[in-house]
Amino acid sequence: MNQLYDFDRVIPRRNTHSVKWDLMAKVSREPDLIPLWVADMDFPAPPEVVEAVTRRAELGIYGYAVNPDSYFEAVGGWMKRRHGWEIRQEWLVHAPGVIPAISMLVMALTAPGDRVVIQPPVYPPFFDVIRKNGREVVENPLVLRHGRYEMDFEDLERQLEAGAKMLILCSPHNPVGRVWTREELLRLSQLCLAHKVILVSDEIHSDLVYDGYRHIPAASLSEEIAMNTITCISVGKTFNLAGLQTANVIIPNAEWRRAYTHTLHALHLFIQNYFAGAAVVAAYTHGEAWLSQLMSYIRGNLDYLTDYLAKHMPTIKPVKPEGTYLVWLDCRELGMTAPEIKEWMYRKAKVALNEGSTFGKEGEGFLRINLACPRATLAEGLVRMERALKER
Ligand SMILES: Cc1ncc(COP(=O)(O)O)c(C=O)c1O
């Protein structure tokens, strides 16, 4: 396939009101820091999306918006083509983001004090949406076996037997990069069914999967599982549109859909972002070629990272990802304490990766790196890390 998109182009993002670039520089007081942390990309969205958003901007009147009629066709078509799952229009409910959706699901479908299971090390807001809503976090940690993370089903069964109301699955998994297999998803879903536990499947990374792996929506496994599963999807990660703050929640169970919608209305969060409807339609209708080239480019970055670490920083071991543009780095052999890692990373190397401990105590001694940047940016970040490590 011809390379149509220039992912090598470095687009300056400093002073663009960016969390990744500007907020980190401000908080760390390191203005020259290279940010390889928060999950957004240093690439522009597909040209068709930029065009659709620009057309909206040019109207100049930014009033309340409704989704275009083509919205469902675009979302449903994407799910069917890319993930082999046919969804019904009435199952689809709006959210102003996947994490707001999960928080509202916790509010709508569990009661204060209820136990909610997550699988750390995992995306930090999973802890927040449970704790900040006054529910109890139950941890079913993943297990690292021969360089690959797996679910601990025996522990999960014990946790579910002790009583839980909901399980929040990260599929594919951030930060460990697993794309769960049909067998794993079936076993997990069946355990949830058997113990009457609602399965909330965060599938925000589902489009970002490397060749040789296939994302399976948990709810597509069977009708019975679909009725016990709520799926959250979004264009935010796939097409780098996180700032538009929009997501879709797929809820086949009518009773749960009513409960979620009630909370969405109670919080008055049901109105779509002015730019998002057009962006979602453009992305899901025209974004496939761009996405495929994006994943080839990120694959190249992954190979670059893997080779570089092996040659120059062999004590840092990347956990091979199957999906997502994030890589979980095992830094335990560096033998540094958490404050030493911070000092090396922010002050000496002047790069920002995510600290593993923020993903749960299992993440201590790990870092998460974001590969969604031009190779030159990644290369500069790695050189800085290596140099600072040698100077220690
Ligand atoms: C697993 C996971 N869920 C949700 C989000 C955030 O989604 P949103 O910005 O739509 O709330 C992220 C962002 O990195 C993520 O990794």
PDBQT file of the ligand as one rigid body, heavy atoms in Angstrom, charges set to zero:
ROOT
HETATM    1  C1  LIG A 401      -8.725   2.241  28.850  1.00  0.00    +0.000 C 
HETATM    2  C2  LIG A 401      -9.109   3.677  28.688  1.00  0.00    +0.000 A 
HETATM    3  N1  LIG A 401     -10.376   4.055  28.903  1.00  0.00    +0.000 NA
HETATM    4  C3  LIG A 401     -10.772   5.334  28.765  1.00  0.00    +0.000 A 
HETATM    5  C4  LIG A 401      -9.878   6.309  28.402  1.00  0.00    +0.000 A 
HETATM    6  C5  LIG A 401     -10.326   7.734  28.330  1.00  0.00    +0.000 C 
HETATM    7  O1  LIG A 401     -11.464   7.851  27.601  1.00  0.00    +0.000 OA
HETATM    8  P1  LIG A 401     -12.262   9.226  27.566  1.00  0.00    +0.000 P 
HETATM    9  O2  LIG A 401     -11.280  10.307  27.270  1.00  0.00    +0.000 OA
HETATM   10  O3  LIG A 401     -13.249   8.992  26.448  1.00  0.00    +0.000 OA
HETATM   11  O4  LIG A 401     -12.913   9.375  28.893  1.00  0.00    +0.000 OA
HETATM   12  C6  LIG A 401      -8.545   5.966  28.156  1.00  0.00    +0.000 A 
HETATM   13  C7  LIG A 401      -7.559   6.997  27.788  1.00  0.00    +0.000 C 
HETATM   14  O5  LIG A 401      -6.389   6.800  27.761  1.00  0.00    +0.000 OA
HETATM   15  C8  LIG A 401      -8.157   4.623  28.298  1.00  0.00    +0.000 A 
HETATM   16  O6  LIG A 401      -6.897   4.233  28.079  1.00  0.00    +0.000 OA
ENDROOT
TORSDOF 0
